[in-house]
Protein backbone atom coordinates (compact mmCIF):
# COMPACT_ATOMS: atom_id res chain seq x y z
CA UNK A 1 0.00 0.00 0.00
CA UNK A 2 1.43 3.38 -1.00
CA UNK A 3 2.21 5.78 1.79
CA UNK A 4 0.18 8.94 2.28
CA UNK A 5 2.25 12.11 2.74
CA UNK A 6 1.47 14.81 5.27
CA UNK A 7 3.34 17.92 6.42
CA UNK A 8 3.09 19.44 9.90
CA UNK A 9 4.71 22.17 11.96
CA UNK A 10 6.12 21.74 15.45
CA UNK A 11 3.91 23.30 18.12
CA UNK A 12 5.41 25.24 21.02
CA UNK A 13 2.30 26.75 22.65
CA UNK A 14 -0.09 24.59 24.63
CA UNK A 15 -3.43 24.89 26.38
CA UNK A 16 -7.00 25.62 25.33
CA UNK A 17 -6.35 29.19 24.17
CA UNK A 18 -3.58 28.39 21.66
CA UNK A 19 -5.51 25.32 20.49
CA UNK A 20 -8.59 27.43 19.73
CA UNK A 21 -6.47 29.93 17.81
CA UNK A 22 -4.97 27.12 15.73
CA UNK A 23 -8.42 25.78 14.85
CA UNK A 24 -9.59 29.30 13.93
CA UNK A 25 -6.69 29.47 11.47
CA UNK A 26 -7.65 26.14 9.88
CA UNK A 27 -5.06 24.09 11.76
CA UNK A 28 -5.48 21.02 13.97
CA UNK A 29 -3.32 20.39 17.07
CA UNK A 30 -1.79 16.95 17.30
CA UNK A 31 0.85 14.75 18.90
CA UNK A 32 3.30 12.14 17.62
CA UNK A 33 4.20 9.41 20.12
CA UNK A 34 7.77 8.27 19.53
CA UNK A 35 8.99 4.91 20.83
CA UNK A 36 11.68 5.40 23.45
CA UNK A 37 11.48 9.18 23.19
CA UNK A 38 9.36 12.18 24.16
CA UNK A 39 6.15 12.94 22.31
CA UNK A 40 6.23 15.66 19.66
CA UNK A 41 3.50 18.33 19.61
CA UNK A 42 2.54 19.63 16.19
CA UNK A 43 -0.14 21.35 14.13
CA UNK A 44 -1.48 20.33 10.73
CA UNK A 45 -3.67 21.92 8.03
CA UNK A 46 -7.21 20.66 8.55
CA UNK A 47 -7.83 19.97 4.85
CA UNK A 48 -4.64 17.98 4.38
CA UNK A 49 -5.27 16.04 7.58
CA UNK A 50 -8.76 15.05 6.41
CA UNK A 51 -7.32 13.83 3.12
CA UNK A 52 -4.73 11.74 4.95
CA UNK A 53 -7.35 10.30 7.29
CA UNK A 54 -9.49 9.31 4.32
CA UNK A 55 -6.68 7.79 2.28
CA UNK A 56 -4.49 6.36 5.03
CA UNK A 57 -6.72 5.59 7.98
CA UNK A 58 -5.01 2.26 8.60
CA UNK A 59 -1.99 2.75 6.34
CA UNK A 60 1.41 4.30 6.88
CA UNK A 61 1.64 8.08 6.66
CA UNK A 62 4.96 9.74 5.85
CA UNK A 63 4.77 12.69 8.24
CA UNK A 64 7.20 15.53 7.62
CA UNK A 65 7.95 17.91 10.49
CA UNK A 66 10.66 20.45 9.64
CA UNK A 67 13.55 18.61 7.99
CA UNK A 68 12.56 15.18 9.34
CA UNK A 69 10.16 12.64 7.83
CA UNK A 70 8.95 9.67 9.85
CA UNK A 71 6.49 6.81 9.24
CA UNK A 72 3.43 7.07 11.50
CA UNK A 73 0.01 5.53 11.93
CA UNK A 74 -3.17 7.29 13.01
CA UNK A 75 -3.62 6.38 16.66
CA UNK A 76 -6.63 8.43 17.78
CA UNK A 77 -8.61 11.51 16.85
CA UNK A 78 -11.37 13.63 18.35
CA UNK A 79 -14.29 15.02 16.37
CA UNK A 80 -16.59 17.89 17.38
CA UNK A 81 -19.99 16.26 18.06
CA UNK A 82 -21.97 18.96 16.23
CA UNK A 83 -19.75 20.56 13.57
CA UNK A 84 -17.77 17.45 12.71
CA UNK A 85 -14.45 19.31 12.90
CA UNK A 86 -11.28 17.41 13.79
CA UNK A 87 -10.32 18.81 17.20
CA UNK A 88 -7.15 16.82 17.88
CA UNK A 89 -5.20 13.96 16.35
CA UNK A 90 -2.64 11.49 17.71
CA UNK A 91 -0.04 9.62 15.64
CA UNK A 92 2.19 6.69 16.58
CA UNK A 93 5.64 6.53 15.02
CA UNK A 94 6.43 3.00 13.80
CA UNK A 95 9.38 0.91 12.68
CA UNK A 96 8.57 -0.48 9.24
CA UNK A 97 10.60 -3.62 9.99
CA UNK A 98 8.73 -4.51 13.21
CA UNK A 99 5.26 -6.06 13.44
CA UNK A 100 2.66 -4.08 15.36
CA UNK A 101 -0.87 -4.69 16.59
CA UNK A 102 -3.59 -2.39 15.28
CA UNK A 103 -7.41 -2.33 15.02
CA UNK A 104 -8.89 -2.98 11.57
CA UNK A 105 -12.48 -2.40 10.50
CA UNK A 106 -14.68 -5.38 9.60
CA UNK A 107 -17.03 -4.74 6.66
CA UNK A 108 -20.06 -7.00 6.20
CA UNK A 109 -20.86 -7.92 2.59
CA UNK A 110 -23.87 -9.64 1.08
CA UNK A 111 -27.52 -9.78 2.15
CA UNK A 112 -28.17 -12.59 4.60
CA UNK A 113 -30.91 -15.20 4.21
CA UNK A 114 -32.24 -14.20 7.61
CA UNK A 115 -32.64 -10.56 6.63
CA UNK A 116 -34.54 -11.60 3.50
CA UNK A 117 -36.82 -13.58 5.81
CA UNK A 118 -37.50 -10.54 8.00
CA UNK A 119 -34.68 -10.89 10.53
CA UNK A 120 -32.38 -8.13 11.73
CA UNK A 121 -28.62 -8.16 11.12
CA UNK A 122 -26.62 -7.15 14.20
CA UNK A 123 -22.89 -6.36 14.27
CA UNK A 124 -21.70 -6.19 17.89
CA UNK A 125 -18.03 -5.87 16.93
CA UNK A 126 -16.96 -3.61 14.06
CA UNK A 127 -13.20 -3.97 14.48
CA UNK A 128 -10.66 -6.68 15.18
CA UNK A 129 -7.06 -6.39 16.27
CA UNK A 130 -4.46 -7.73 13.84
CA UNK A 131 -0.70 -8.14 13.93
CA UNK A 132 1.39 -7.28 10.86
CA UNK A 133 4.18 -5.14 9.53
CA UNK A 134 2.96 -1.53 9.21
CA UNK A 135 3.00 -1.69 5.42
CA UNK A 136 0.97 -4.91 5.44
CA UNK A 137 -1.94 -3.64 7.54
CA UNK A 138 -5.16 -4.06 5.54
CA UNK A 139 -7.58 -1.19 5.10
CA UNK A 140 -10.39 -3.51 6.24
CA UNK A 141 -11.43 -7.16 6.41
CA UNK A 142 -14.60 -8.42 4.74
CA UNK A 143 -17.07 -10.93 6.15
CA UNK A 144 -19.68 -12.49 3.84
CA UNK A 145 -22.97 -12.85 5.72
CA UNK A 146 -25.06 -14.11 2.78
CA UNK A 147 -25.62 -17.56 4.29
CA UNK A 148 -26.63 -16.39 7.76
CA UNK A 149 -30.20 -17.41 8.63
CA UNK A 150 -32.23 -16.21 11.58
CA UNK A 151 -30.49 -17.43 14.72
CA UNK A 152 -27.11 -17.84 13.00
CA UNK A 153 -23.96 -15.91 13.87
CA UNK A 154 -20.48 -15.41 12.43
CA UNK A 155 -17.31 -15.20 14.51
CA UNK A 156 -13.82 -13.75 14.15
CA UNK A 157 -12.60 -17.26 13.29
CA UNK A 158 -14.46 -17.03 9.97
CA UNK A 159 -12.53 -13.95 8.83
CA UNK A 160 -9.86 -14.50 6.20
CA UNK A 161 -6.75 -12.37 6.67
CA UNK A 162 -4.35 -11.58 3.82
CA UNK A 163 -0.84 -13.01 3.76
CA UNK A 164 1.40 -11.58 6.47
CA UNK A 165 -1.53 -10.59 8.70
CA UNK A 166 -2.50 -12.44 11.88
CA UNK A 167 -5.82 -11.80 13.61
CA UNK A 168 -5.21 -11.39 17.34
CA UNK A 169 -8.82 -11.02 18.55
CA UNK A 170 -10.35 -14.17 20.13
CA UNK A 171 -11.68 -16.31 17.24
CA UNK A 172 -14.86 -17.07 19.21
CA UNK A 173 -15.85 -13.39 19.33
CA UNK A 174 -19.14 -12.80 17.50
CA UNK A 175 -18.87 -10.34 14.64
CA UNK A 176 -22.40 -10.56 13.23
CA UNK A 177 -25.67 -12.35 13.93
CA UNK A 178 -29.20 -12.42 12.56
CA UNK A 179 -31.95 -12.16 15.15
CA UNK A 180 -35.71 -12.40 14.89
CA UNK A 181 -37.54 -9.07 15.01
CA UNK A 182 -38.66 -8.27 18.53
CA UNK A 183 -42.33 -9.00 19.14
CA UNK A 184 -44.04 -6.05 20.70
CA UNK A 185 -46.91 -7.14 22.88
CA UNK A 186 -49.33 -4.47 23.86
CA UNK A 187 -51.44 -5.30 26.86
CA UNK A 188 -54.72 -3.45 27.07
CA UNK A 189 -56.01 -2.76 30.52
CA UNK A 190 -59.62 -1.87 31.22
CA UNK A 191 -59.79 1.19 33.37
CA UNK A 192 -62.93 1.81 35.35
CA UNK A 193 -63.67 5.40 36.01
CA UNK A 194 -64.88 5.93 39.54
CA UNK A 195 -67.53 8.61 39.82
CA UNK A 196 -67.38 10.42 43.09
CA UNK A 197 -70.81 11.33 44.34
CA UNK A 198 -70.91 14.57 46.32
CA UNK A 199 -72.36 14.25 49.80
CA UNK A 200 -76.12 14.71 49.89
CA UNK A 201 -76.66 13.94 46.20
CA UNK A 202 -78.24 10.86 44.66
CA UNK A 203 -75.95 8.67 42.59
CA UNK A 204 -78.39 8.90 39.76
CA UNK A 205 -77.91 12.62 39.57
CA UNK A 206 -81.63 13.39 40.11
CA UNK A 207 -82.83 16.53 41.84
CA UNK A 208 -84.34 16.69 45.35
CA UNK A 209 -88.06 15.93 45.88
CA UNK A 210 -90.26 18.86 46.65
CA UNK A 211 -92.76 17.66 49.18
C-alpha positions in Angstrom: 0.0 0.0 0.0 1.4 3.4 -1.0 2.2 5.8 1.8 0.2 8.9 2.3 2.3 12.1 2.7 1.5 14.8 5.3 3.3 17.9 6.4 3.1 19.4 9.9 4.7 22.2 12.0 6.1 21.7 15.4 3.9 23.3 18.1 5.4 25.2 21.0 2.3 26.8 22.6 -0.1 24.6 24.6 -3.4 24.9 26.4 -7.0 25.6 25.3 -6.4 29.2 24.2 -3.6 28.4 21.7 -5.5 25.3 20.5 -8.6 27.4 19.7 -6.5 29.9 17.8 -5.0 27.1 15.7 -8.4 25.8 14.8 -9.6 29.3 13.9 -6.7 29.5 11.5 -7.7 26.1 9.9 -5.1 24.1 11.8 -5.5 21.0 14.0 -3.3 20.4 17.1 -1.8 16.9 17.3 0.8 14.7 18.9 3.3 12.1 17.6 4.2 9.4 20.1 7.8 8.3 19.5 9.0 4.9 20.8 11.7 5.4 23.4 11.5 9.2 23.2 9.4 12.2 24.2 6.1 12.9 22.3 6.2 15.7 19.7 3.5 18.3 19.6 2.5 19.6 16.2 -0.1 21.4 14.1 -1.5 20.3 10.7 -3.7 21.9 8.0 -7.2 20.7 8.5 -7.8 20.0 4.8 -4.6 18.0 4.4 -5.3 16.0 7.6 -8.8 15.1 6.4 -7.3 13.8 3.1 -4.7 11.7 4.9 -7.4 10.3 7.3 -9.5 9.3 4.3 -6.7 7.8 2.3 -4.5 6.4 5.0 -6.7 5.6 8.0 -5.0 2.3 8.6 -2.0 2.8 6.3 1.4 4.3 6.9 1.6 8.1 6.7 5.0 9.7 5.8 4.8 12.7 8.2 7.2 15.5 7.6 7.9 17.9 10.5 10.7 20.4 9.6 13.6 18.6 8.0 12.6 15.2 9.3 10.2 12.6 7.8 9.0 9.7 9.8 6.5 6.8 9.2 3.4 7.1 11.5 0.0 5.5 11.9 -3.2 7.3 13.0 -3.6 6.4 16.7 -6.6 8.4 17.8 -8.6 11.5 16.8 -11.4 13.6 18.4 -14.3 15.0 16.4 -16.6 17.9 17.4 -20.0 16.3 18.1 -22.0 19.0 16.2 -19.8 20.6 13.6 -17.8 17.4 12.7 -14.5 19.3 12.9 -11.3 17.4 13.8 -10.3 18.8 17.2 -7.1 16.8 17.9 -5.2 14.0 16.3 -2.6 11.5 17.7 0.0 9.6 15.6 2.2 6.7 16.6 5.6 6.5 15.0 6.4 3.0 13.8 9.4 0.9 12.7 8.6 -0.5 9.2 10.6 -3.6 10.0 8.7 -4.5 13.2 5.3 -6.1 13.4 2.7 -4.1 15.4 -0.9 -4.7 16.6 -3.6 -2.4 15.3 -7.4 -2.3 15.0 -8.9 -3.0 11.6 -12.5 -2.4 10.5 -14.7 -5.4 9.6 -17.0 -4.7 6.7 -20.1 -7.0 6.2 -20.9 -7.9 2.6 -23.9 -9.6 1.1 -27.5 -9.8 2.1 -28.2 -12.6 4.6 -30.9 -15.2 4.2 -32.2 -14.2 7.6 -32.6 -10.6 6.6 -34.5 -11.6 3.5 -36.8 -13.6 5.8 -37.5 -10.5 8.0 -34.7 -10.9 10.5 -32.4 -8.1 11.7 -28.6 -8.2 11.1 -26.6 -7.2 14.2 -22.9 -6.4 14.3 -21.7 -6.2 17.9 -18.0 -5.9 16.9 -17.0 -3.6 14.1 -13.2 -4.0 14.5 -10.7 -6.7 15.2 -7.1 -6.4 16.3 -4.5 -7.7 13.8 -0.7 -8.1 13.9 1.4 -7.3 10.9 4.2 -5.1 9.5 3.0 -1.5 9.2 3.0 -1.7 5.4 1.0 -4.9 5.4 -1.9 -3.6 7.5 -5.2 -4.1 5.5 -7.6 -1.2 5.1 -10.4 -3.5 6.2 -11.4 -7.2 6.4 -14.6 -8.4 4.7 -17.1 -10.9 6.2 -19.7 -12.5 3.8 -23.0 -12.8 5.7 -25.1 -14.1 2.8 -25.6 -17.6 4.3 -26.6 -16.4 7.8 -30.2 -17.4 8.6 -32.2 -16.2 11.6 -30.5 -17.4 14.7 -27.1 -17.8 13.0 -24.0 -15.9 13.9 -20.5 -15.4 12.4 -17.3 -15.2 14.5 -13.8 -13.7 14.2 -12.6 -17.3 13.3 -14.5 -17.0 10.0 -12.5 -14.0 8.8 -9.9 -14.5 6.2 -6.8 -12.4 6.7 -4.4 -11.6 3.8 -0.8 -13.0 3.8 1.4 -11.6 6.5 -1.5 -10.6 8.7 -2.5 -12.4 11.9 -5.8 -11.8 13.6 -5.2 -11.4 17.3 -8.8 -11.0 18.5 -10.4 -14.2 20.1 -11.7 -16.3 17.2 -14.9 -17.1 19.2 -15.9 -13.4 19.3 -19.1 -12.8 17.5 -18.9 -10.3 14.6 -22.4 -10.6 13.2 -25.7 -12.4 13.9 -29.2 -12.4 12.6 -31.9 -12.2 15.1 -35.7 -12.4 14.9 -37.5 -9.1 15.0 -38.7 -8.3 18.5 -42.3 -9.0 19.1 -44.0 -6.0 20.7 -46.9 -7.1 22.9 -49.3 -4.5 23.9 -51.4 -5.3 26.9 -54.7 -3.5 27.1 -56.0 -2.8 30.5 -59.6 -1.9 31.2 -59.8 1.2 33.4 -62.9 1.8 35.3 -63.7 5.4 36.0 -64.9 5.9 39.5 -67.5 8.6 39.8 -67.4 10.4 43.1 -70.8 11.3 44.3 -70.9 14.6 46.3 -72.4 14.2 49.8 -76.1 14.7 49.9 -76.7 13.9 46.2 -78.2 10.9 44.7 -76.0 8.7 42.6 -78.4 8.9 39.8 -77.9 12.6 39.6 -81.6 13.4 40.1 -82.8 16.5 41.8 -84.3 16.7 45.4 -88.1 15.9 45.9 -90.3 18.9 46.7 -92.8 17.7 49.2 
